Amino acid sequence: MINAPRNSAPRNSVKLLILRGPAGSGKTTISNSVFPGWEKASADDYFINSNGDYVFERWDIQKAHDACYKKIVDAIGSGKNCIVDNTNTKINEFEKYLALNKVYPTLEIKIYKVTTLFKSTKDIPKYICQRHISEYEPHPLERKVRLNNDTKKTLISYKSIKGIHIDLYVSDRRIINYITM
């Protein structure tokens, strides 16, 4: 694991969104469409070759995650809002990101479970996606977000004060602010 520097906290509040979910759930689509100006880190990017093809090498997965973490630490240190777009199936896979608010006291962290199920664009075998689902460890602070299967619009789902589940389309700035607040 790469350690965060102890003395480079940004002066203003910086946001870090952690997107969780199996391959094909829409994490990258949400990241790219809703937050186009944010710094993004995805282990998938590590496996894109010079021809633009996705070539996964399982023995390099730790290097990919280390590269993500370094990218996020550098971006937060520069005062940029960030998104981690990985499966993050188990809590220990993203704990190091949660610990960053000890180094960067103004860092605001939100965790979202992406619940849409599309076919992965990276030809990841179905059994791997099913394993991500079956091994998933919920985090007490996570919220759910998904894409509408037909329109690909982002939805947030939450339980209202009265216990009713409500879905809101992320189609205007008010909802995007809700996600990042």
Backbone bond lengths (Angstrom), bond angles and torsions (degrees), N, CA, C in turn:
res aa  C-N    CA-C-N  psi(-1)  N-CA   C-N-CA  omega(-1)  CA-C   N-CA-C  phi
1 M - - - 1.440 - - 1.522 109.39 -
2 I 1.304 116.23 141.91 1.457 122.75 178.41 1.519 108.02 -88.91
3 N 1.310 117.49 132.03 1.461 121.15 -179.51 1.519 110.60 -86.83
4 A 1.319 115.43 141.59 1.458 120.89 177.24 1.517 109.29 -78.26
5 P 1.321 118.14 143.12 1.460 120.32 176.08 1.521 110.01 -64.18
6 R 1.307 117.61 147.08 1.472 122.42 -174.99 1.524 113.98 -87.71
7 N 1.307 119.54 -13.03 1.456 119.10 -171.48 1.531 113.72 -125.13
8 S 1.302 117.70 22.98 1.464 118.22 -175.66 1.529 112.47 -121.21
9 A 1.326 117.81 35.80 1.464 120.94 -179.10 1.527 110.39 -66.76
10 P 1.331 117.05 137.64 1.453 119.85 176.83 1.532 110.20 -66.99
11 R 1.320 116.64 151.94 1.468 120.71 -178.01 1.530 111.82 -75.08
12 N 1.316 116.98 -39.80 1.462 121.52 -178.55 1.521 110.14 -96.32
13 S 1.320 114.51 164.29 1.457 120.23 178.05 1.527 110.18 -63.63
14 V 1.314 115.20 132.70 1.460 122.44 177.45 1.518 106.72 -120.50
15 K 1.332 115.98 144.78 1.457 120.86 -178.56 1.523 110.72 -107.54
16 L 1.330 115.18 141.42 1.460 122.52 174.73 1.518 107.44 -128.12
17 L 1.328 116.41 118.92 1.458 121.75 174.79 1.516 108.36 -103.04
18 I 1.313 116.08 130.44 1.461 121.65 176.15 1.517 106.85 -108.80
19 L 1.328 116.39 113.66 1.457 121.32 178.28 1.519 108.56 -96.88
20 R 1.332 115.87 131.67 1.463 122.30 -177.86 1.519 109.03 -124.28
21 G 1.313 116.28 147.56 1.462 119.94 175.60 1.505 111.30 153.14
22 P 1.328 116.60 163.11 1.466 120.11 -178.76 1.522 111.93 -68.20
23 A 1.304 115.84 165.97 1.461 121.26 174.57 1.524 108.32 -56.96
24 G 1.319 116.33 136.98 1.451 120.42 178.45 1.516 114.33 84.98
25 S 1.332 118.28 9.57 1.467 119.71 -178.08 1.522 112.81 -86.14
26 G 1.310 118.29 -12.75 1.461 121.16 178.44 1.514 114.65 106.54
27 K 1.336 117.67 12.23 1.465 120.87 -178.59 1.529 111.35 -58.55
28 T 1.304 117.25 -48.56 1.460 121.32 -177.77 1.524 110.85 -68.68
29 T 1.323 117.29 -38.14 1.465 120.60 178.33 1.529 110.19 -61.47
30 I 1.320 116.86 -45.86 1.465 120.59 177.71 1.522 110.13 -62.48
31 S 1.315 115.89 -47.17 1.459 121.19 -178.76 1.529 111.09 -56.65
32 N 1.320 116.42 -47.26 1.463 120.65 -176.10 1.520 113.72 -76.56
33 S 1.332 117.49 -37.08 1.462 119.19 -174.21 1.522 113.25 -85.79
34 V 1.311 118.02 -34.80 1.462 120.37 -175.61 1.527 111.78 -91.40
35 F 1.317 117.19 -31.13 1.471 121.30 -174.95 1.535 111.10 -128.30
36 P 1.331 117.72 61.08 1.466 119.63 -173.85 1.526 115.31 -63.92
37 G 1.326 118.46 -26.25 1.463 119.99 -177.49 1.516 114.84 -93.10
38 W 1.315 117.26 1.50 1.462 120.81 -176.49 1.524 110.52 -87.39
39 E 1.317 115.68 152.49 1.458 121.64 175.38 1.534 107.70 -73.47
40 K 1.324 116.49 129.65 1.458 120.63 -177.51 1.517 110.73 -118.09
41 A 1.326 115.48 142.92 1.461 120.91 175.21 1.522 107.80 -131.90
42 S 1.317 115.20 123.64 1.454 121.42 179.61 1.519 108.46 -138.99
43 A 1.318 115.92 132.96 1.467 119.45 177.31 1.526 110.41 -59.30
44 D 1.329 116.88 -29.84 1.472 120.25 178.76 1.525 111.61 -57.08
45 D 1.329 117.87 -36.64 1.463 121.09 -178.31 1.523 112.04 -61.01
46 Y 1.318 115.88 -31.01 1.468 121.14 -179.94 1.534 110.79 -62.66
47 F 1.328 116.07 -28.61 1.465 120.96 -174.01 1.526 113.84 -98.49
48 I 1.323 117.55 12.44 1.461 120.91 175.36 1.533 107.47 -88.29
49 N 1.329 115.75 120.71 1.465 118.80 -177.68 1.528 111.37 -83.75
50 S 1.314 116.55 -178.14 1.473 121.32 -175.50 1.535 112.68 -65.63
51 N 1.333 117.47 -17.98 1.465 121.14 176.77 1.530 111.94 -90.01
52 G 1.328 116.77 -1.09 1.456 120.65 -178.48 1.520 113.63 85.63
53 D 1.338 117.59 9.69 1.463 122.09 -179.70 1.524 110.11 -90.62
54 Y 1.316 116.26 144.81 1.463 122.50 176.25 1.525 108.12 -85.30
55 V 1.334 116.34 116.37 1.467 122.13 -179.20 1.524 107.43 -127.93
56 F 1.322 115.88 96.16 1.457 121.29 -176.80 1.529 110.64 -79.39
57 E 1.314 116.43 131.21 1.463 123.56 175.25 1.527 106.12 -124.43
58 R 1.335 116.97 106.05 1.468 119.63 -171.37 1.518 113.48 -60.60
59 W 1.317 118.12 -27.97 1.467 119.87 -179.97 1.526 111.94 -71.91
60 D 1.327 117.49 -10.82 1.467 121.45 178.54 1.531 113.02 -100.70
61 I 1.332 117.73 6.72 1.461 119.58 -174.40 1.533 112.16 -61.88
62 Q 1.337 117.51 -38.33 1.471 118.50 179.00 1.522 110.95 -66.51
63 K 1.339 117.63 -38.47 1.467 120.33 175.88 1.533 110.75 -61.72
64 A 1.329 115.84 -39.23 1.471 120.39 179.21 1.527 110.34 -63.21
65 H 1.323 116.75 -44.48 1.465 120.09 -179.83 1.530 111.61 -69.63
66 D 1.309 117.72 -35.54 1.467 120.77 175.02 1.531 111.20 -63.19
67 A 1.341 115.70 -39.83 1.473 120.04 178.18 1.523 110.44 -64.76
68 C 1.323 117.42 -39.59 1.477 121.34 176.60 1.521 110.75 -60.50
69 Y 1.308 115.48 -49.00 1.457 120.18 -177.48 1.534 111.01 -61.36
70 K 1.313 116.41 -45.06 1.467 120.29 178.77 1.525 110.93 -60.58
71 K 1.329 116.31 -43.21 1.465 120.56 179.73 1.528 110.86 -61.01
72 I 1.321 117.00 -43.07 1.463 121.49 -179.88 1.527 111.02 -67.24
73 V 1.320 117.23 -45.11 1.472 120.80 179.49 1.527 110.04 -60.01
74 D 1.325 116.64 -44.99 1.468 119.93 178.83 1.530 111.45 -62.30
75 A 1.326 116.55 -42.36 1.465 120.62 -178.37 1.526 111.25 -67.51
76 I 1.323 117.15 -43.12 1.466 120.35 178.44 1.527 109.71 -62.76
77 G 1.336 116.10 -42.30 1.465 120.55 177.19 1.518 112.85 -60.25
78 S 1.337 115.69 -25.78 1.474 120.85 177.48 1.520 112.35 -91.90
79 G 1.335 116.87 2.40 1.462 120.58 177.29 1.512 115.23 83.00
80 K 1.344 118.32 20.44 1.465 121.83 -178.41 1.523 111.34 -96.11
81 N 1.335 116.07 142.79 1.455 121.29 171.26 1.523 108.81 -71.26
82 C 1.340 117.16 143.89 1.472 121.14 -171.18 1.518 112.74 -136.05
83 I 1.334 113.76 156.68 1.465 122.27 173.98 1.519 108.22 -132.36
84 V 1.338 115.77 130.25 1.463 121.65 171.18 1.516 105.79 -100.69
85 D 1.302 116.60 120.36 1.461 123.78 -173.06 1.528 108.22 -117.96
86 N 1.337 116.39 76.66 1.468 121.91 178.91 1.524 108.82 -132.19
87 T 1.327 117.03 168.56 1.464 118.82 179.53 1.522 110.60 -62.47
88 N 1.314 118.71 -39.69 1.473 122.60 176.94 1.526 111.49 44.78
89 T 1.311 116.74 45.86 1.466 122.55 -175.02 1.518 112.14 -60.69
90 K 1.314 116.28 -43.73 1.464 121.18 -178.06 1.525 109.32 -106.25
91 I 1.306 115.31 147.50 1.467 120.20 -176.53 1.525 111.16 -59.23
92 N 1.322 117.90 -37.79 1.472 119.49 -179.00 1.528 112.71 -64.89
93 E 1.329 117.64 -13.93 1.465 120.95 178.44 1.531 112.29 -77.48
94 F 1.334 117.78 -18.11 1.468 119.00 179.06 1.525 113.29 -128.85
95 E 1.319 117.91 8.71 1.474 121.29 177.92 1.520 113.09 -56.40
96 K 1.337 116.06 -37.12 1.466 118.50 -177.83 1.529 111.37 -62.60
97 Y 1.341 116.86 -30.68 1.465 119.54 176.43 1.527 110.41 -70.28
98 L 1.331 116.51 -39.58 1.470 120.35 178.37 1.525 111.03 -63.30
99 A 1.319 116.22 -33.86 1.466 120.71 -179.39 1.528 112.65 -71.20
100 L 1.314 117.86 -13.87 1.462 120.45 -178.96 1.528 112.96 -63.56
101 N 1.338 117.56 -23.62 1.468 116.70 179.31 1.521 112.29 -72.33
102 K 1.312 117.98 -9.59 1.469 120.70 172.05 1.524 109.98 -77.89
103 V 1.319 115.94 -31.31 1.463 121.63 178.74 1.535 110.12 -85.21
104 Y 1.329 115.42 -38.88 1.460 122.52 -178.55 1.526 108.22 -116.42
105 P 1.322 118.66 89.14 1.467 121.75 -172.85 1.525 114.78 -60.17
106 T 1.320 118.54 -25.14 1.467 119.99 -179.55 1.530 112.66 -89.24
107 L 1.313 117.96 1.84 1.462 122.05 -178.86 1.526 110.60 -70.55
108 E 1.333 115.84 126.48 1.463 122.09 175.25 1.528 107.77 -102.39
109 I 1.325 117.10 123.55 1.464 121.59 -176.94 1.515 109.63 -115.05
110 K 1.333 116.42 131.51 1.464 123.01 174.07 1.523 107.76 -125.34
111 I 1.324 115.16 143.77 1.468 121.78 -179.45 1.524 107.90 -118.98
112 Y 1.333 116.18 129.39 1.457 121.40 178.72 1.523 110.65 -126.83
113 K 1.318 114.58 129.77 1.469 121.44 171.50 1.523 106.21 -91.50
114 V 1.338 116.06 119.61 1.464 121.20 179.12 1.523 106.88 -90.96
115 T 1.331 116.46 119.30 1.459 120.63 -168.80 1.523 115.08 -107.01
116 T 1.321 118.11 2.15 1.457 120.26 178.12 1.526 108.87 -70.30
117 L 1.316 117.84 147.98 1.468 120.28 176.28 1.519 109.81 -124.34
118 F 1.317 115.28 97.84 1.449 122.57 172.66 1.521 107.31 -103.31
119 K 1.317 116.93 176.54 1.457 120.27 170.14 1.526 106.66 -81.17
120 S 1.313 116.01 134.28 1.462 120.29 179.29 1.523 110.14 -60.75
121 T 1.317 116.72 138.23 1.468 121.19 177.82 1.524 111.22 -80.08
122 K 1.321 117.20 -4.30 1.467 120.91 -176.21 1.523 112.81 -106.86
123 D 1.315 116.74 17.05 1.472 122.19 179.49 1.520 112.76 52.63
124 I 1.303 116.12 40.40 1.466 120.98 175.63 1.523 106.91 -77.73
125 P 1.326 117.73 129.69 1.469 119.79 -177.00 1.534 112.08 -56.49
126 K 1.332 115.15 145.64 1.463 121.24 -177.73 1.523 111.61 -58.45
127 Y 1.346 117.78 -35.58 1.465 119.44 -178.32 1.532 111.49 -65.34
128 I 1.329 117.64 -29.82 1.467 120.86 176.48 1.527 109.53 -68.36
129 C 1.332 116.55 -44.93 1.470 120.30 178.11 1.526 110.15 -61.77
130 Q 1.330 117.25 -41.01 1.465 120.65 178.38 1.529 111.01 -64.61
131 R 1.335 116.79 -36.63 1.462 120.12 177.16 1.527 110.76 -64.70
132 H 1.347 116.67 -40.48 1.468 120.14 176.51 1.526 110.28 -57.58
133 I 1.312 116.73 -40.79 1.467 121.32 -178.89 1.521 110.66 -70.04
134 S 1.324 117.21 -46.07 1.470 119.98 -175.42 1.528 112.73 -71.51
135 E 1.327 118.41 -28.39 1.459 121.65 -178.88 1.531 112.96 -93.81
136 Y 1.309 116.87 3.87 1.459 121.25 -174.94 1.523 111.65 -63.21
137 E 1.331 115.96 129.69 1.461 122.81 176.31 1.530 108.35 -108.32
138 P 1.332 117.82 112.48 1.465 119.05 179.66 1.527 111.68 -67.04
139 H 1.301 115.91 147.57 1.458 121.78 175.99 1.529 107.12 -107.37
140 P 1.319 118.09 138.52 1.472 119.64 -175.55 1.528 114.62 -62.63
141 L 1.317 119.00 -20.76 1.465 120.88 -177.96 1.527 113.91 -99.82
142 E 1.334 117.69 1.10 1.464 118.58 -175.95 1.522 111.48 -78.01
143 R 1.332 113.60 150.52 1.459 122.63 172.44 1.523 106.41 -114.38
144 K 1.319 116.08 161.73 1.462 119.75 178.46 1.520 110.20 -100.34
145 V 1.309 114.80 144.74 1.458 122.21 175.49 1.522 106.42 -144.10
146 R 1.325 116.40 146.72 1.460 119.22 179.40 1.516 109.57 -151.41
147 L 1.311 115.51 168.61 1.457 121.78 175.26 1.514 108.40 -104.33
148 N 1.317 117.19 142.31 1.449 120.77 172.95 1.524 107.04 -67.56
149 N 1.323 117.53 127.59 1.467 121.33 -175.16 1.521 113.06 -60.13
150 D 1.328 117.86 -29.67 1.463 120.33 -176.89 1.522 112.39 -90.44
151 T 1.325 116.94 -45.29 1.460 120.05 -173.11 1.518 113.68 -96.24
152 K 1.326 117.59 -15.19 1.465 124.27 -176.45 1.524 111.78 64.99
153 K 1.342 117.69 13.65 1.465 120.48 174.96 1.520 108.57 -74.38
154 T 1.312 115.84 146.10 1.454 120.74 -179.18 1.518 110.09 -80.37
155 L 1.319 115.09 136.59 1.455 121.89 177.52 1.513 108.46 -121.29
156 I 1.304 116.69 143.31 1.455 118.29 167.35 1.510 106.74 -110.14
157 S 1.292 116.24 142.67 1.452 120.97 -179.39 1.516 107.11 -122.10
158 Y 1.297 116.21 130.00 1.448 118.45 178.14 1.517 108.96 -148.03
159 K 1.308 115.72 161.95 1.453 121.53 178.36 1.526 107.59 -93.25
160 S 1.322 115.91 123.82 1.459 119.97 -179.78 1.526 110.11 -74.08
161 I 1.310 115.26 175.41 1.462 120.60 179.94 1.523 110.75 -57.68
162 K 1.320 116.96 -33.96 1.465 120.86 -179.69 1.526 112.14 -84.58
163 G 1.322 118.88 4.79 1.463 122.33 177.24 1.507 114.52 84.26
164 I 1.331 117.85 9.13 1.465 121.23 -179.45 1.520 108.27 -91.04
165 H 1.341 117.11 133.09 1.460 120.22 176.71 1.529 109.12 -76.33
166 I 1.302 115.60 132.07 1.458 121.46 -178.35 1.531 107.96 -125.40
167 D 1.320 116.55 135.39 1.461 121.75 173.68 1.516 108.60 -108.27
168 L 1.320 117.15 131.76 1.451 122.43 177.67 1.522 109.18 -121.94
169 Y 1.317 116.82 132.38 1.460 119.85 175.69 1.514 109.73 -74.30
170 V 1.305 115.74 138.20 1.462 120.49 174.46 1.522 106.04 -88.98
171 S 1.329 114.42 80.37 1.456 119.18 -176.82 1.522 111.94 -119.48
172 D 1.301 116.05 -6.28 1.455 118.16 176.85 1.524 109.95 -143.10
173 R 1.307 115.49 171.06 1.460 121.95 -172.90 1.536 112.03 -63.67
174 R 1.339 118.74 -29.94 1.463 120.51 -179.58 1.526 110.89 -60.42
175 I 1.324 117.78 -42.39 1.467 120.94 -177.98 1.532 109.74 -72.58
176 I 1.319 116.89 -39.86 1.473 119.28 177.22 1.526 109.74 -61.12
177 N 1.330 116.72 -39.82 1.463 119.47 176.11 1.510 110.91 -62.59
178 Y 1.333 117.84 -36.80 1.465 121.27 178.37 1.529 109.89 -60.95
179 I 1.312 116.66 -43.63 1.460 120.32 -179.02 1.524 110.18 -62.48
180 T 1.301 117.70 -40.28 1.457 120.38 -172.70 1.517 113.68 -93.91
181 M 1.323 118.88 -3.22 1.471 120.36 -179.49 1.503 111.65 -71.39
